[in-house]
């Protein structure tokens, strides 16, 4: 934290500054700016990896500087030392950059420009959001297969390529056919494995039908498969923390069905019928919430004396980063909108993360669902999208909310 900036203690100067701050409603304006996540100097959005909050505007009390307001500033402006040195300079700069922002003139409706600014309801976008690298990779592979198909052969996909209805609909409109079973695919056809991965048994079925396989399994999911094979080769039992009906977990269990035991929550740990003094390996579904995993791990540690875990956590970095972004934003917004399908594990975890942080949360799967809620009840909305949600859905949602009187900041 940098040193406080001293404001001259001359009584006339202090009185002038105080009157000006009061008349211009400086404190209200400044509180809003601190919430906007916008660099005060270059007016660009401040992302979590580019923000520095070490610029302080103090309030003078008889020549003594006390803690005032935090100024959002990006690292680029910070490196240029492009900060202001007094409250008076700040107010002057605000007036220069926003003509009429603090004047008392009223428009035809009787509202001042400043009051209009403050009356806008804020819409805050979480960063990062949307497609993770594994989803983007799978979707790109599917689109490339459809485009590089001179014979116009039908390309099949086993299960949804990712858990998002918009992505599935788009690929379906381009000619891809989604199936539930390998036997539904004609022999010799092209079959794409989804980002969630498949079991060795499914791969054998595809080989038996002479299918041309396009493997779009997320690399992070493939890592969990490799861990299970490695642990199973040593003869120890393996706990997989995850949802037993999720395609990813089904595929992981298929690597060693007689060795892998699925646990969905901490309460299920006591039902494990495994020796408590023998080594027990632990892997997790990649799209779980950190709190959910930690609760199960605490229960496992209390019961088993020798847990063996992979050197790196199985929850992928994209899942963690999106949860952390939502956790931070939810503390500053009354309600969080999570864009994603109901069968998307990572989207459901984002809803849980927002609620745990103290905000209301709504999972929105389609633009038509927005009209079901009274958004006017909120003055601040946060918005994010799951790791399998396309950007165009976010753009359409923002446009709809702007039409309802929100200002995208």
N, C-alpha and C positions, 0 to 999 in steps of 0.2 A: 504494500500500500504506500503510495507516495505521500509526501508531506502535505499538510493542509496549506491552502493558499490564503495568505493574509489579506484582509480587506482593510483599507485605511480606517483609522479610528476617529477621524475628524467628524464631530457631531452632525454638521450640516450634510456631509457626504453620506453618513449612515442613515440619516432621516430621509434623504432623497432616495436612497436605494430601497429602503423599507417601503416608502410610499409607492414607488414605482412597481416594486414586486407585488404589493397588494393590489394596486389598481389594474395591473396586467394579469392578475390571477396566475402569477408565475408558478406557484407551487403545484397547482392543478395541472398546468401544461407539462411541467417537468415530470410529475408522476406518470403521466400518460406516456411521455417519451421513454422513460425507463422501462415501461412494460412493452413498448413496441419492438424491442430488439433491433433497433436501427442505429447505426453509428451516427452520432450527433454531427459529425464534421463532414463526412462524405455522403451521408444519407443512404448508404447501402445497408442491406440486411446483415445483421451480425449473426453468424452461425456459431454453434457451440465451439467449434475448433478455431474460430478466428476472433473471439471476443476477449477483451481485456476490460476489467471493471476498476482500474486503479486511478481513475480521475474523479476527484471529489470537489464538489462546489460547496464550500462551508457557509454557514450563517454567522455573521459577525455579531458579537455581543460586547460592545465597549472595547473593541480592539482585540478581543479574544476569539480565535476561530474555533468553532465547534463543528461536529459532524453535520453535514448537510445532505446533498443528494448525489447519488452515483450517476456518473455520465457514461452511457454505453459508448464504447469506442472500439473500432476494429484495429487489428494489429498494424495494418498499413498506415493508418493515421497516427497511431501511437509511435511508430518508428520515425515518423516525420516530425514528432513533437508538435503536432498541429492542435494543441489544446489552448484554451483560453485562460486568462490569468485573473479575471475578476468577474463578479456577478454583473457589473455594468457592461463589460465587454460581451458577455454572453447574451444579455438582453438586446444589446445593439445589433449583434450578429443575427439573432433571431428575427429582428425587425427587418434587417437588410435582406435576409434570405426568404422571409415570408411577409411581403408587403401587406399591411392591413391586418396581420394576424392578431395584433393586440389593440387595434384601434376600437373606438366605441361606436363607429358608424354601424347602422343597421340596414339590412336589405329590405326588400319589399315585404317579407314576412315578419319583420320586426326583430329578427335574430341577428346578433353580431356574428362576424366571421369566426371569432374565437369560440363562441357558444356552439356554432355549427360543427366546429372541429370536435369539441368535447362531446357533442351529442351522438356522434357516430359510434356505432358498436364495433368493437375490434374483433377481427378474425385473425388468429395467429396460426402459422403453419409450422409443424414440427420438422426439424431437420436432424437426421436423415429420415426419409419416408419412402414408401413405394418399393419397386422391384429391388430385390437383393441380387447379388451376382449369380447365385445358383438358378434363380427364376429367370433372369435375363438370358442366361446361357441356354436353358431348356427351351424357352420361347424362340430364341434365335435359331436353334437347331431345328425346331419344328417348322418355322417359316422358311428356312433355307431348304429343307427337304421338300416342301410343297412347291417352292419356286424352281428348284433344280429337278424337275420331274418331266422331262420331255415326252415321255410316253403317257403322261396323265394317269399313272397308276394310282389306285386308292392307297392312301397312307393311313394306317390305323394307329391308335394310341391306347395303351392299356391303362384304364382309369383316367381321371382328369390329369392333364399334364401338370397343372398346379391347381390349388384350390381357389379358383376364382372364376365366377360364371362369365365375366366379361371376356377373359382370355379364351375360355373354352368356346364361347359363342363365336368369337372372331375366327378362331382356327376352324371351327365347324363350317363357317360360311366360306372358307377357302377350300373346303373339300376334305378335311380330316375327319375320320370317323372314330369315335370313342367307344371302346368296348370294355366289358367287365371281366371277360375270360379270354385266355389265349386261344381256346378252341373255337371262339367266335371269329377268328381271323382265318381266311382261306390260306391253304398251304402255299408257301412260296411268296407270300405277300410281304410288304414292308411294315414293320411294327416298331413303334417308338415307346420306350420305357419312360415313364414320367420322372419328374424331378425327385419324387419320393423314394425311388428305388424299388427293387423287387427281390424276392428270395431266390436262392439257387434253384429251387424246384421250378419256378416260373421260367428261368433261363433254359432249363432242360426241356421244358415243354415247347418253348419257342424253337429250340434246336431240332427237336423231333419233328416239327412241322415245317422245317426248312425255311423259317422266316428270316427275312433280312432285318436284323435288329439295329435300331438307332437308339443308343443308350444315352438318355439325357439326365441320368441320375446326378443329383447335386454332389459335388466333390466332398462336402462336409458329411453328407449321408454315407457316401462310400467309405469315408474314414471310420465311421462307427461300425460298418460291416467288417472292415479289416480288423478293428479292435476285438470284435466278438470272435472272429476266426482265430485270432492270436490267443485270446484267453481260453477259448474252448480247446485249443490244441494242448494246453497245459493240464487239462483235466479238471479245472475248477468250475464252479457254478458262477453264473452271471446274472446280475439284476439289471434289468432295463427299465429306467424310470421314464414313463410315457403313457400315452393313451393306447390301450391294447387293440382298439379297432382302427387306429390310424394306419394308412398304407405304409408309412415309413417304419413304424414299429413292427408291423406284420412281416415286412421284408427282413428286418434285423433279426427277429426271432427265428426266421427260416434258416438263418446261417447255422444254428445249433439248437433245434427245437427241444432236445432233451436236456439242455444246459441253461437256457435263458428263461428267466422268470420276470414277468412284467409286473411292475408296481406303479399304480397311478397316484397314490397319495400316502402320507405318513401312516394313516390308520391301517393300511394293508401290510405294513412291515411285520406286525406281530403274527400274521398268518403264514409267514414263510416257514416252511418245514425244512430248514437247512441247518447243519451243524454250526453253532455260534462260535466255535473255536477254530474253524477252518477258513482258509482264504476265500474271500468272496469278491468277485470283480463287479464293477459298477459302470454302466454306460447310460447315456440319456438320449432321448429324442431331441433333435436339434432345435426345435421350435418352442420349447417350454419356457416358462417364466423362471427367472432366477430364484425368486422367493419360493416358488413351488418345489424346485429341485432342492433347495437348501433345507426345506422342512423335511423332505424324505431322507436326505443325507443325515440330518441330525438324529432321526429315528434309527437309521441304520447304524450309525456310530454308537448309539446307546445299547444296541443289541449285539453287534458283531465286533469282534476284537481285531480282525485283520481284513480291512477293506483294501482292495486293489483298484486304483482308478487310473485312467489314461493320463499321460503327462500333460495334456491340454484338455480344457473343458470341451464337452461335446456340444453345448449350446453355441450356435454359430455367432460370429461377431455381429452380423447384420441384425439378428434377433436381439442381442444385448443392446446394441446401439440404439435401435428403435425404441426399446423399452425405456432406456435411460432418457431419451429425448422426450418421451411422453411423460415420464415421471416428473421431469423438470417443468414442462409446460403446464401440466395439470395443476401444479401448485399455484399457478398464476391465472388460471382460467376457471370460470364457473362450470363449464361443460366441455368435454372432449368428444369430438366426432371421430370415430375410427371407421375408415372405409375398407371393407373387406367382406368376404363371404362368410356365412354362418359356419361352414365346415372348415374354415381356415384356422388352424391352431394358433398361428402367430398373431392373427388379428384378434382372436378371443383373449389372448394373453395381454394384448395392448389395452383392451377394455378393462381387464382386471387390474392392470398397472395404474391406469388413470383413476379408477375408483379407489384403489389403495392410497393414492396420493391425495385424495380428498375431493375430487371433482366428480360431477355427474358424467356418465359416459354413454354414448349411443353407438351401436354397431350398425352401419348403413351399408347395405349390399347393392342397392340400386337407387338411382337418382329419384325415382318416384316415391321412395320411402321418406324423403325429407319433409314432404308436406304433412306427414302424420304428426309432427311435433310442433309445439309452440316455441319457436326459437326467440320470439320477442321477450321471453322471460329471462333471457341471458344478455348481459352487457358485454361479456367476453367469451368468445368461443375459441377453442383450440381444435386443430384438425390434423389428422395424420392418416396414413394409408398403410395397410399391411404389406408384407414383403412380396405378395403375389398380386397386388392391386396395380393396374396400369395407370400411368400418369393422366391419361385423358379423363378418367373418372374423377380424379382430384380436381382437374381444371373445370370440369362441368359442375362439380359441387360448389366450388368457390364462386363461379359465375352465378349460380342459383342463390347462394347466400348473400352475395353482393346486391342482388335484386331485391332481397328482403331487408336491406338497410344496413348491412354490415360493411365495414371497411377492411379490406385485406391489408394487413400490415406485416 
